[in-house]
């Protein structure tokens, strides 16, 4: 196939969640343009409405207005759907509220671990009780209250842990100091700084220091395009036989663009043009072209900057010369699916060579076109990665479903067809 034209990915999922949450905590009316309209962000809006926020309908092309009132006790359980970001960040927000609330989610989310957030929140003074069935997953009940300041080193580099603790400090009016083994995505920090909310860096640590009687001001924000969604369009262009693709209005925050660094090492050059700033976030248009790829090693230090792009990079590695190794990607076992094992198993099902060994993933490039079934496990990033692999000439990639793309990129298949891809797959 050949690619061409220009395409604009949906709004950044991470920024959309955080902007809606901060808008619901602000005093006054906030306005958001370019918000992601996927299912996960709608879950965040739904939960915040249950807590008393007035949030207009989240739909394509519409400005979303948020009129905040004091967070209040919900009348029923807070259903976070499939969204781990909603669940973990809401735990932080609820830690500073003096009432009890119960969070739950769909079957997939109820299997995902919460202890990495609940343990430090308990240290701050929140009471958290799990369902009698045990484990560290939803449903759980949190009773917030008077919190204590926290100094904490996260066991893994996780923007969700960091953001939950910063939100707890924000709503509980206490100081929080966080250190990470590696820098994770920093959208929360950038938004807090943009709103003048007492966040800074000190000796490599992220420090939030509340000011007396400080309030979150209402704000207007234009959400940039999601780098993780743009990554699949970049991959389609890299695998193409010819042409050039412009991907407009993409957030190029360096804590999110590790995949571009890895692609450069593999031999694919993606150009950034029209650089600008939106709400404290760097934004650019990307120009992607076909490239001959070679294997590389993705280090543990790089993984936090590209964790959501590992499926995409893995399918590209399956078309590269030589072997690509992804180090310390065990975190992928507890995403929407066991992504680590499924990436390897699906690549093998398509005739490729891939293996997960411990927390590392090994992918060796092969020449024959990929042909066979793919089990997506209703994981949006697996659907999109293997759909892109299905654009290779002679490919026959049969996806078990396609509907899960609604979580982060509802129009993905339309856009893939429009730029020149086949956009086919079962489901």
C-alpha positions, -999 to 999 in steps of 0.1 A, spaced: 0 0 0 9 37 -4 0 63 22 -9 99 17 -28 129 29 -31 143 64 -49 129 94 -55 142 129 -56 117 158 -81 120 187 -73 140 218 -47 127 242 -63 102 266 -40 109 295 -44 147 293 -82 143 287 -86 123 320 -66 148 340 -82 179 325 -117 167 333 -107 158 368 -91 191 375 -120 209 359 -143 191 383 -121 202 412 -118 238 401 -139 267 414 -159 280 384 -165 269 348 -138 253 327 -139 247 290 -121 219 271 -116 216 234 -103 185 215 -112 162 244 -109 124 236 -144 110 232 -134 74 238 -151 52 264 -124 56 291 -128 94 293 -165 91 293 -161 68 323 -142 96 341 -169 121 333 -196 97 345 -179 91 378 -173 129 384 -210 136 376 -219 111 403 -198 131 427 -217 164 418 -198 179 389 -218 193 360 -201 181 328 -216 186 293 -219 157 269 -185 144 258 -190 140 220 -170 146 188 -164 182 179 -180 196 209 -165 219 235 -169 203 269 -179 226 298 -174 217 334 -191 235 362 -177 224 395 -194 223 428 -181 207 461 -174 170 456 -202 152 474 -211 117 486 -222 95 456 -256 78 458 -243 46 443 -211 28 433 -187 46 410 -183 24 379 -150 31 362 -158 9 332 -125 -4 316 -104 26 327 -75 19 351 -66 56 349 -101 66 361 -100 41 390 -64 49 402 -66 87 399 -101 89 414 -87 70 444 -63 100 449 -91 125 446 -114 106 470 -86 102 495 -90 139 504 -128 137 508 -145 130 542 -169 104 530 -169 68 518 -172 58 482 -170 24 464 -153 20 431 -159 -8 407 -154 -16 370 -159 -41 342 -145 -77 345 -112 -67 329 -106 -37 353 -116 -58 383 -86 -80 376 -61 -52 375 -39 -44 406 -47 -14 427 -22 -20 456 5 2 441 -19 31 447 -38 20 478 -7 13 499 7 49 498 -28 64 501 -32 43 533 1 57 545 -13 92 540 -44 83 562 -71 71 538 -91 41 549 -94 15 521 -113 -18 524 -113 -45 498 -142 -68 489 -143 -100 510 -130 -120 480 -96 -106 488 -68 -96 464 -59 -60 457 -84 -52 430 -118 -35 426 -144 -33 439 -130 -14 469 -143 13 493 -122 43 502 -130 67 531 -109 98 529 -103 124 555 -75 143 572 -44 133 553 -7 133 563 21 146 541 39 119 521 74 114 509 74 83 487 96 64 462 75 46 437 84 9 431 79 14 393 78 44 371 41 50 369 22 81 359 -9 67 375 7 62 409 23 96 408 -9 114 397 -30 96 423 -7 108 450 -5 143 437 -43 145 435 -45 133 471 -21 161 481 -42 185 461 -76 175 476 -62 168 511 -42 200 512 -10 183 522 25 182 508 37 153 486 72 144 475 76 116 449 107 100 435 106 75 406 132 50 394 127 65 359 107 95 348 72 86 338 48 107 317 44 141 333 10 154 321 -3 159 357 28 180 367 25 202 336 -12 209 342 -6 217 379 23 241 369 1 256 342 -26 263 367 -1 277 392 -7 251 419 26 249 438 44 220 420 81 220 414 111 197 411 137 195 438 168 173 437 152 150 412 120 146 432 85 160 423 73 182 451 38 195 457 35 221 484 0 235 489 -4 272 495 -28 283 523 -64 286 512 -54 280 476 -81 270 451 -79 254 417 -88 281 391 -111 274 362 -93 271 329 -96 267 292 -76 240 275 -71 227 240 -61 190 243 -34 180 218 -37 148 197 -27 116 215 8 104 208 -1 68 215 -29 69 188 -6 88 164 19 60 168 -3 35 149 -6 59 120 32 64 120 36 26 120 13 23 90 34 49 71 66 32 80 53 -2 67 39 14 35 55 8 1 55 45 -7 41 80 0 42 104 29 17 109 58 12 141 78 -2 135 113 -14 168 127 -16 183 161 3 156 180 14 160 216 52 155 216 59 156 253 93 139 257 79 115 284 56 102 257 77 100 225 102 73 233 87 54 204 100 80 180 135 76 195 134 39 190 120 42 155 149 64 146 173 38 158 155 12 138 159 33 106 126 52 104 129 89 104 98 109 116 100 146 111 85 171 135 73 204 121 52 234 133 63 230 169 42 250 194 29 249 230 -7 242 242 -14 244 279 21 236 289 24 207 265 47 207 233 27 200 201 39 193 166 28 179 132 46 147 123 57 137 88 61 99 85 75 80 55 83 43 47 116 30 61 137 -1 61 139 -13 96 166 -31 116 164 -47 151 173 -28 183 173 -31 220 147 -11 240 161 -5 275 143 -6 308 149 32 312 131 39 279 100 18 287 81 44 307 82 68 277 68 42 253 49 16 274 17 19 254 36 17 221 52 -16 228 25 -35 207 31 -12 178 69 -14 180 67 -52 184 47 -56 151 72 -33 134 100 -54 148 84 -85 132 91 -68 98 126 -56 107 160 -73 99 174 -91 129 161 -93 165 145 -66 187 146 -70 225 122 -51 249 137 -51 284 116 -51 316 81 -48 300 65 -70 327 41 -41 333 23 -52 301 10 -83 319 -14 -61 339 -28 -39 312 -63 -43 296 -50 -78 288 -18 -98 294 -3 -78 265 31 -93 269 21 -129 263 -5 -120 237 19 -99 216 43 -129 214 15 -155 209 -2 -135 181 31 -128 163 37 -166 163 2 -173 151 9 -151 121 41 -170 113 65 -148 131 92 -155 158 85 -140 192 89 -150 228 83 -135 262 111 -146 286 105 -134 322 99 -96 318 116 -93 285 101 -96 250 121 -109 220 109 -104 184 128 -116 153 119 -102 119 106 -125 92 100 -119 55 68 -139 47 36 -118 49 17 -123 82 -12 -146 79 -35 -161 106 -58 -153 135 -52 -127 162 -67 -129 197 -71 -93 207 -86 -101 242 -107 -69 236 -75 -48 241 -76 -17 219 -39 -14 215 -35 -50 203 -64 -44 178 -47 -13 163 -12 -28 163 -22 -60 144 -45 -41 121 -15 -20 110 5 -52 105 -24 -64 83 -16 -36 58 16 -54 47 12 -67 11 0 -102 10 -11 -102 47 -42 -119 60 -46 -108 96 -79 -119 111 -87 -99 143 -110 -116 168 -128 -82 173 -125 -45 164 -149 -28 187 -125 -22 216 -108 6 196 -137 28 210 -117 30 242 -90 53 228 -95 58 190 -131 54 179 -124 63 143 -92 43 139 -104 20 111 -119 49 91 -87 68 94 -66 38 85 -86 33 53 -85 70 45 -47 72 46 -43 41 23 -45 11 47 -68 -18 42 -83 -15 76 -96 -51 75 -101 -76 102 -127 -99 118 -149 -91 147 
